[in-house]
């Protein structure tokens, strides 16, 4: 099961993914993928929940994700694979941990293209009220059909090879960024209601409100993950590291700018809201409810060019993010195919364009079916919380895998990131809070979908290796779910005749999740890893022996 790693070499046989992305392409993909619906709708919801505190939410989010990015930087050099973050745990903990981790990752990706499509439908609702979106912000039947059609258009954009994908995104991404920044700067400079920054309190709903908006912020930063997913198609592995760091810095500045644009871009009287009532911005009956809020901010500014910039941004931003995630998500499904999950056909590479075509088709179609039809409340904000819960339940494994990889002696000295003795446990502790903050019903819903997927795929794929090595991870997920039940106010029901929704105060529960995840599950996870790199003739050897480590 665990073998000594032979000298790696490159075998020239069969179609392979092509190395045709450089630093600039990765940076544009990372930044363009980040600036979607989350930075628009999500930031408005953050301001609704915390007022000017939304700015601090992004600063805190940048700190958390920069730590996460450092772990990706190291691991992407050790294992420069397509969908790499979905494969790291295979080498350290075996198939069961990797299957659970893979399910969390693929759910994160499956949610996001539909989220972006719903954002487009909401924008259309501004011009055609009631046709595409209901009063509860959910897609109508027509909206669902149009949304599915939009999702399917992501396929041809990704079909013609990674080089063409990079060229297209270079152009479209830069244009998107120009209109995005123009809208943001226009609202700040020409509306300039700076009193909203302090007149009603910097933290009108107290500091704890920042915690409640963090899943929205972390959803935005999560787009950085698309970069290591493309590591196998990158010319130089150092470009992955540089692109990730620069992407986090650039997106942080833009997200903070968007928060300022919202806070300074409107007057209360124009929106018919009581001054200082940030919670009323997206409340039922509000002018902003059920439509793209930036369309309304821009329209009310009385500057036509800002309105045009908002319209272009409102449709272009989510569409570009959607097709980028479709491409990266197909690499995650491709990685699952390499791991022997679902079907071997997922790891097949199209000879003509050197892309995982079957994975791309499957990802897009399944994403449309699962998310648009089965979500308990298919609106933008519930989608974001669902995605954040699943994504960070998966992400928490990677810092653990990093330390196990070092212990196995696989990580070369020159690839080791300094300070990881502190960064890795902090990444686990801080990341574990995101699913908890996503709360009820998003975290249990994500866990339910993960459980169903793991059971079905585990049986069909005959997963046996690494049961004991996965106990820590299974226990961690159960712990998170229990803490959501007893430590948040989302669950209002009873268990065994006892009301448990607020059994532990929210702030105390937050500290418990952080400390237990970092102090118990992190070391447990590291100790549960294999002492030597896991190698298997079917699931790892072909990938390792064909990987180009010379770049």
C-alpha positions in Angstrom: 0.0 0.0 0.0 2.8 2.4 0.9 5.9 2.1 -1.2 9.3 3.8 -1.5 9.0 6.5 -4.1 11.0 5.7 -7.2 12.9 8.2 -9.3 10.3 10.3 -11.2 10.4 10.5 -14.9 8.3 11.7 -17.8 6.6 9.2 -20.0 5.6 10.4 -23.5 2.5 8.4 -24.0 -1.2 9.2 -24.3 -2.8 12.7 -24.4 -1.7 15.0 -21.7 -2.7 18.4 -20.3 -0.6 21.1 -22.0 1.6 23.5 -20.1 0.5 26.8 -21.7 -0.3 29.2 -18.8 2.1 31.8 -17.4 2.1 34.2 -14.5 0.0 36.8 -16.2 -2.7 34.3 -17.4 -2.9 32.8 -13.9 -3.2 36.3 -12.3 -6.0 37.4 -14.6 -7.8 34.1 -14.1 -7.5 34.5 -10.3 -8.6 38.1 -10.1 -11.3 37.8 -12.8 -12.6 34.7 -11.1 -12.7 36.5 -7.8 -14.8 39.5 -9.0 -18.1 37.8 -9.5 -21.5 38.0 -7.8 -20.0 37.5 -4.3 -18.2 40.8 -4.4 -21.4 42.5 -5.6 -24.4 40.9 -3.9 -22.4 39.5 -1.1 -20.8 42.8 -0.1 -24.2 44.5 0.0 -25.3 41.7 2.3 -22.2 42.2 4.4 -23.0 45.9 4.8 -26.5 45.0 5.6 -25.3 42.8 8.4 -22.4 44.8 9.8 -22.5 48.3 8.3 -19.0 49.8 7.9 -17.8 46.7 9.7 -17.9 45.0 6.3 -14.5 46.6 5.7 -13.0 44.9 8.7 -14.6 41.6 7.5 -12.6 41.8 4.3 -9.4 42.6 6.2 -9.9 39.6 8.5 -10.8 37.5 5.5 -7.6 38.5 3.7 -5.6 37.5 6.7 -7.3 34.1 6.9 -6.9 33.4 3.2 -3.4 34.5 2.9 -2.5 31.8 5.5 -4.4 29.3 3.4 -2.6 30.5 0.2 0.8 29.9 1.8 -0.2 26.2 2.3 -1.3 26.0 -1.4 2.0 27.6 -2.5 4.0 24.8 -0.9 1.8 21.9 -1.8 1.4 23.0 -5.4 5.1 22.7 -5.8 5.2 19.2 -4.3 2.2 18.0 -6.3 1.7 20.2 -9.4 -1.4 18.4 -10.5 -4.7 19.4 -12.1 -7.2 19.8 -9.3 -4.2 19.4 -7.0 -5.9 20.4 -3.7 -8.4 17.6 -4.3 -5.5 15.1 -4.5 -3.1 16.1 -1.7 -4.9 14.1 1.0 -4.7 10.9 -1.2 -0.9 10.8 -0.7 -1.0 11.5 3.0 -4.2 9.8 4.4 -5.4 7.4 1.7 -8.7 7.0 -0.2 -11.3 7.5 2.5 -10.0 10.9 3.6 -9.5 11.8 0.0 -13.0 10.8 -0.9 -14.6 12.9 1.8 -12.3 15.8 1.0 -13.1 15.5 -2.7 -16.8 15.6 -2.1 -16.5 18.8 -0.1 -14.3 20.3 -2.9 -16.7 19.3 -5.7 -19.7 20.7 -3.9 -18.0 24.0 -3.5 -17.4 24.1 -7.2 -20.8 22.8 -8.2 -22.5 25.6 -6.3 -20.6 28.5 -7.8 -21.4 28.6 -11.5 -25.2 28.4 -10.7 -24.7 31.2 -8.1 -23.2 33.4 -10.8 -26.1 32.5 -13.2 -28.7 33.4 -10.6 -26.9 36.8 -10.3 -27.3 37.3 -14.0 -31.0 36.4 -13.7 -31.4 38.9 -10.9 -29.9 41.5 -13.1 -32.4 40.7 -15.9 -35.1 41.1 -13.3 -34.2 44.8 -13.1 -35.4 45.2 -16.7 -38.0 42.4 -16.8 -39.6 42.2 -13.3 -41.0 38.9 -12.3 -40.0 37.0 -15.4 -36.7 35.4 -14.3 -36.8 35.8 -10.5 -39.6 35.5 -7.9 -40.2 38.0 -5.1 -38.2 35.6 -2.8 -35.2 36.0 -5.2 -35.4 32.4 -6.4 -35.4 31.6 -10.2 -38.8 31.1 -11.9 -39.3 28.2 -14.2 -38.3 30.5 -17.1 -35.4 31.7 -15.1 -34.2 28.2 -14.3 -34.4 27.3 -18.0 -32.5 30.4 -19.0 -30.0 29.8 -16.2 -29.4 26.2 -17.4 -28.8 27.5 -20.9 -26.3 30.0 -19.6 -24.5 27.2 -17.7 -24.2 25.2 -20.9 -22.5 28.1 -22.7 -19.6 27.6 -20.3 -18.7 24.4 -22.1 -17.5 25.9 -25.5 -15.5 28.6 -23.7 -13.5 25.8 -21.9 -13.5 23.4 -24.8 -10.9 24.8 -27.1 -7.9 24.2 -24.9 -6.2 25.9 -22.0 -4.2 28.2 -24.2 -7.3 29.6 -25.8 -9.0 29.8 -22.4 -6.1 31.8 -21.1 -6.2 34.2 -24.1 -9.9 34.7 -23.9 -9.8 35.4 -20.1 -6.9 37.8 -20.6 -9.1 40.0 -22.8 -12.4 39.5 -21.2 -11.0 39.6 -17.7 -9.2 42.9 -18.2 -12.3 44.5 -19.8 -14.4 43.2 -16.8 -11.9 44.7 -14.4 -12.0 48.1 -16.1 -15.8 48.4 -15.8 -15.7 47.0 -12.3 -13.3 49.6 -11.1 -15.0 52.4 -13.0 -18.3 51.6 -11.3 -16.6 51.4 -7.8 -14.6 54.6 -8.2 -17.6 56.4 -9.8 -19.9 55.7 -6.8 -17.2 56.7 -4.3 -16.1 59.9 -6.0 -19.4 61.2 -7.4 -21.9 60.2 -4.7 -19.4 60.6 -1.9 -21.7 60.2 1.1 -18.7 59.7 3.5 -20.9 60.2 6.6 -22.2 56.7 6.2 -18.7 55.5 7.3 -19.0 56.9 10.8 -22.2 58.9 11.5 -24.2 55.8 12.6 -21.3 54.0 14.2 -18.4 52.1 12.7 -19.8 48.9 14.2 -23.6 49.6 14.5 -24.4 46.0 15.3 -21.3 45.4 17.5 -18.1 43.5 16.7 -19.9 40.1 16.7 -21.7 41.1 13.6 -18.4 40.8 11.7 -18.4 37.0 12.4 -21.8 36.6 10.9 -20.8 38.1 7.6 -17.5 36.1 7.3 -18.9 33.3 5.1 -19.8 36.0 2.5 -16.2 37.4 2.6 -14.6 34.0 2.5 -16.7 33.0 -0.5 -15.1 35.9 -2.4 -11.5 34.9 -1.4 -12.1 31.2 -2.2 -11.8 32.0 -5.9 -8.0 32.1 -5.4 -8.2 28.3 -5.2 -8.7 28.1 -9.0 -5.0 28.8 -9.5 -3.4 25.7 -7.9 -6.1 23.7 -9.7 -4.4 24.7 -13.0 -0.8 23.9 -11.7 -0.4 21.0 -14.2 -1.1 23.4 -17.1 1.4 26.0 -15.9 4.7 26.7 -17.5 6.6 27.4 -14.3 5.5 26.3 -10.9 6.8 29.5 -9.2 4.2 31.3 -11.3 1.5 29.5 -9.3 2.9 30.8 -6.0 3.3 34.4 -7.2 -0.1 34.5 -8.8 -1.8 33.3 -5.7 -0.1 35.9 -3.4 -0.8 38.7 -5.9 -4.4 37.6 -6.4 -5.1 37.7 -2.7 -3.6 41.2 -2.4 -5.3 42.6 -5.5 -8.7 41.1 -4.7 -8.5 42.4 -1.1 -8.0 46.0 -2.3 -10.9 45.7 -4.7 -13.2 44.1 -2.2 -12.5 46.9 0.3 -13.1 49.3 -2.5 -16.5 47.7 -3.3 -17.4 48.0 0.4 -16.5 51.7 0.4 -18.5 52.1 -2.9 -21.6 50.7 -1.2 -21.2 52.7 2.0 -20.5 56.0 0.2 -22.6 55.3 -2.9 -26.1 56.1 -1.7 -28.2 58.5 0.2 -30.8 57.1 2.7 -33.6 59.4 1.5 -33.3 58.1 -2.1 -33.7 54.5 -1.0 -36.6 55.5 1.4 -34.8 53.9 4.3 -34.3 55.4 7.8 -30.8 56.8 8.1 -28.4 54.3 9.8 -30.7 51.3 9.2 -28.2 49.2 7.3 -30.3 46.1 8.1 -33.0 47.6 5.9 -31.0 47.8 2.8 -31.9 44.3 1.5 -35.0 43.7 3.8 -38.2 42.5 2.2 -39.9 45.5 0.5 -36.7 47.4 0.1 -35.9 49.0 -3.3 -32.7 46.8 -3.4 -34.5 43.6 -2.6 -34.9 41.2 -5.6 -32.7 43.2 -8.0 -29.0 43.9 -8.6 -28.3 46.5 -5.9 -25.5 48.1 -8.0 -27.9 48.8 -10.8 -30.0 50.8 -8.3 -27.1 52.6 -6.7 -25.8 53.6 -10.1 -29.2 54.7 -11.4 -29.8 56.8 -8.3 -26.4 58.5 -8.7 -27.8 60.3 -11.8 -24.6 59.7 -13.7 -25.3 57.8 -16.8 -21.8 56.5 -17.3 -21.8 54.9 -13.8 -25.1 53.2 -14.7 -23.6 51.8 -17.9 -20.5 50.6 -16.0 -22.8 48.9 -13.5 -24.9 47.2 -16.2 -21.8 45.8 -18.0 -20.3 44.7 -14.6 -23.6 43.2 -13.4 -23.8 40.8 -16.4 -20.1 40.4 -17.4 -18.7 39.8 -13.9 -20.7 36.8 -12.9 -20.6 35.3 -16.4 -16.7 35.4 -16.5 -16.5 34.0 -12.9 -19.0 31.3 -13.9 -17.0 30.0 -16.9 -13.7 30.2 -15.0 -15.2 28.0 -12.2 -16.6 25.6 -14.7 -13.1 25.1 -16.1 -11.4 24.7 -12.7 -14.3 22.6 -11.4 -13.8 20.2 -14.3 -10.1 19.8 -13.1 -11.4 18.9 -9.7 -13.7 16.2 -11.2 -10.8 15.1 -13.4 -8.7 14.7 -10.2 -11.5 12.6 -8.7 -11.3 10.4 -11.8 -7.6 9.9 -11.3 -8.3 8.9 -7.7 -10.6 6.2 -9.0 -13.9 7.8 -7.9 -17.2 7.7 -9.9 -15.7 6.5 -13.2 -12.4 6.2 -14.9 -13.7 8.1 -17.9 -13.5 11.4 -15.9 -9.7 11.3 -16.2 -9.7 11.0 -20.0 -8.1 13.8 -21.9 -9.5 15.0 -25.2 -6.8 14.4 -27.9 -7.7 17.4 -30.0 -7.7 20.1 -27.4 -6.0 18.5 -24.4 -8.7 19.1 -21.9 -10.7 16.8 -19.6 -13.7 16.9 -21.8 -15.9 14.3 -20.1 -15.2 15.9 -16.7 -16.2 19.3 -18.2 -19.4 18.0 -19.6 -20.3 16.1 -16.4 -19.5 19.0 -14.1 -21.6 21.5 -16.0 -24.6 19.2 -16.4 -24.6 17.9 -12.8 -24.1 21.4 -11.4 -27.2 22.6 -13.2 -29.3 19.7 -12.0 -28.1 19.5 -8.4 -27.9 23.1 -7.4 -30.8 24.7 -9.4 -33.2 22.0 -8.5 -32.3 20.5 -5.1 -31.1 23.5 -3.0 -33.5 24.1 -0.1 -33.9 27.8 -0.9 -32.3 28.5 -4.2 -31.3 32.2 -3.9 -27.9 33.9 -4.1 -27.2 34.3 -0.4 -28.2 30.7 0.6 -26.1 29.4 -2.3 -23.1 31.4 -1.0 -23.4 30.0 2.5 -23.8 26.5 1.2 -20.7 26.8 -1.0 -18.7 28.3 1.8 -19.7 25.6 4.2 -18.7 22.8 1.8 -15.6 24.5 0.5 -14.0 25.2 3.9 -14.9 21.7 5.2 -12.7 20.5 2.4 -10.0 23.1 2.7 -9.2 22.4 6.3 -7.5 19.1 5.3 -4.8 20.7 3.2 -2.7 22.3 6.0 -2.8 18.8 7.7 -1.7 17.1 4.5 1.1 19.7 4.1 2.7 18.7 7.5 2.3 15.0 6.8 4.0 15.5 3.4 6.9 17.1 5.2 7.0 14.3 7.7 7.1 11.8 4.9 10.2 13.4 3.5 8.6 14.2 0.2 8.8 18.0 0.4 12.1 19.3 -0.8 13.9 21.9 1.4 13.7 24.6 -1.2 9.9 24.1 -1.4 9.3 24.6 2.3 7.5 27.8 3.3 8.9 29.4 6.4 6.8 29.6 9.5 4.5 26.7 8.6 4.7 25.4 12.2 2.4 28.3 13.0 0.7 28.9 9.7 -0.7 25.3 9.3 -2.5 25.1 12.6 -3.8 28.6 12.4 -5.1 27.8 8.9 -7.0 24.8 10.3 -8.4 26.8 13.2 -9.5 29.8 11.3 -10.8 27.9 8.3 -12.9 25.7 10.6 -14.9 28.7 11.7 -16.3 29.4 8.3 -18.6 26.4 8.1 -19.7 27.1 11.7 -20.4 30.8 10.8 -22.3 29.6 7.7 -24.6 28.0 10.3 -28.0 26.4 9.9 -29.1 25.1 7.4 -26.1 25.6 5.1 -23.5 23.6 7.0 -25.8 20.6 7.8 -27.1 20.7 4.2 -23.5 20.6 2.8 -22.7 17.7 5.2 -25.8 15.9 4.1 -24.9 16.1 0.4 -21.3 15.1 1.3 -22.5 12.1 3.2 -24.8 10.9 0.5 -22.0 11.3 -2.1 -19.4 9.6 0.0 -21.6 6.6 0.7 -22.7 6.1 -2.9 -19.3 6.7 -4.4 -17.5 4.8 -1.7 -19.6 1.7 -2.5 -19.5 2.0 -6.2 -15.8 2.8 -6.3 -15.0 0.1 -3.7 -13.1 2.4 -1.4 -11.3 0.5 1.3 -7.9 2.0 2.0 -7.4 4.5 4.8 -10.4 3.9 7.0 -8.5 4.5 10.3 -6.7 7.4 8.8 -10.0 9.2 8.1 -11.5 8.9 11.6 -10.2 12.3 12.7 -11.7 14.0 9.6 -15.1 12.3 10.1 -15.1 13.3 13.8 -14.2 16.8 12.9 -17.2 17.2 10.5 -19.5 15.7 13.1 -18.1 18.2 15.7 -18.7 21.1 13.3 -22.3 20.0 12.7 -23.0 19.6 16.4 -21.6 23.0 17.2 -23.8 24.5 14.5 -26.8 22.9 16.2 -26.0 24.1 19.7 -23.9 27.2 19.1 -25.9 29.2 16.6 -29.4 30.6 16.6 -30.3 29.2 13.2 -31.7 25.9 14.5 -34.9 26.7 16.3 -36.2 23.1 16.8 -35.8 20.6 19.6 -33.8 17.4 20.0 -34.9 14.9 22.5 -37.4 17.4 23.8 -34.8 20.0 24.5 -34.3 23.3 22.6 -30.6 23.3 21.5 -30.4 26.2 19.1 -28.6 28.5 21.5 -27.3 26.1 24.1 -23.9 27.8 23.9 -23.6 31.5 23.2 -22.4 32.2 19.7 -19.2 34.0 20.6 -18.2 31.2 23.1 -19.1 28.6 20.5 -16.8 30.4 18.0 -13.8 30.2 20.3 -14.6 26.5 21.1 -14.6 25.7 17.3 -11.3 27.5 16.8 -9.5 26.1 19.8 -10.7 22.5 19.4 -10.0 22.5 15.6 -6.5 23.9 16.1 -5.6 22.1 19.3 -7.2 18.7 18.8 -8.1 18.0 15.2 -5.0 19.5 13.6 -2.5 17.3 15.6 -4.8 14.3 15.4 -5.0 14.7 11.6 -1.2 15.0 11.3 -0.6 11.9 13.5 -3.2 10.0 11.4 -1.2 10.4 8.2 0.9 7.7 6.5 4.5 7.6 7.5 5.5 7.2 3.9 3.9 8.7 0.7 0.9 6.6 -0.3 1.5 5.0 -3.7 -0.9 2.7 -5.6 -0.6 1.3 -9.1 -4.1 2.5 -10.1 -4.6 5.8 -8.2 -1.2 7.5 -7.8 1.7 5.8 -9.6 0.8 6.9 -13.1 0.3 10.5 -12.1 3.5 10.7 -10.1 5.6 9.0 -12.7 4.3 11.1 -15.5 4.4 14.4 -13.6 6.9 17.0 -14.9 8.7 18.3 -11.8 11.4 20.2 -13.8 9.4 23.4 -14.4 
